[in-house]
Amino acid sequence: MPKTRYQPFSRRASAVTAWALVALLAACAQTPRVGAPVEDRPIVGPNGKLLSPSPTVAPVSELKLLPGAENAGKPGFYTVKPRDTLIQIALDNGQNWRDLAKWNSLGNVNLIEVGQVLRVVQPGVELSAGATTKSVLTARVDAPRQLTSPIAGSASIPSPITPISPISPVPVTPAVVASKPPAAARDGGDDDVSWGWPTADAVSAGFDEQRNKGLAFSGKAGDAVLAAADGRVIYAGSELRGYGNLIIIKHNAAYLTAYAHNQTLLVKDDQAVRKGQKIAEMGSSDAEQVKLHFEVRKQGKPIDPAKLLPAR
């Protein structure tokens, strides 16, 4: 039987080492695989503060903070959410969208960013930590406006007329007839509004805070839509999703009314209207059938119009 010849240990180790070197050189010759680049991104909280600073992150001074971020969470301010529009924000806070644009210095009212913080209360009116926008609207009394009159033959120079203090009333002669004060100044305050029905058509759906934030009236195309009370048009257009051709009227510091799905709008922005005035024609814009959707909002919150409208 032939004897098996074994290679010395040193020769076998040298062979293994040689093969290992060949494999290592082959691996080095190939293009190395590199993983997806990792980028450290700063996490910025709703208040605009850097939550997780990193040595590789750009300085805070170079980060873009959304307008008003320093006011996030404060009373009287609102943080923009996805799908929000300026008109909807104004409606929900009982304000004129033009006032919101002015208070927040918005150059383009159609361009607001998610996370942006907007002032929804008039500048100069500060709320305490426990107060709300609605409570300040109830408690606030607007200061009288200053009137100006130009001087003939010269440039228009403001000449403010100082309002007469109610503490020192001026006697009224029989020849002078006192004008009727606005609704907000009478004894009933903001609630002293003379309401009327917005249409002669029948109610087809009642108020529901979750599904129907007003009253629905069924009718035919072209039926008259009427102003429910004296006021001023603060919006007439179709930019608010789900409302179609819409009119919003501001009656005083507390109350707004909205008239949706119209076929034709007969009034324009900033126009004064009277109770019972025809402001639109009923239609089916952004709706499945001809109807009027009518809302009453008190300090931005929808309330049941049936509790305010007179009996028929």
Beta strands, then each sheet from edge to edge (+ up, - down):
strand 1: 77-79
strand 2: 117-119
strand 3: 203-205
strand 4: 215-218
strand 5: 224-226
strand 6: 231-237
strand 7: 245-250
strand 8: 255-265
strand 9: 272-273
strand 10: 278-282
strand 11: 291-298
strand 12: 301-303
sheet 1: 1+ 2-
sheet 2: 3+ 4- 11+ 8- 7+ 6- 9+
sheet 3: 3+ 4- 11+ 12-
sheet 4: 3+ 4- 11+ 8- 10+ 5-
end
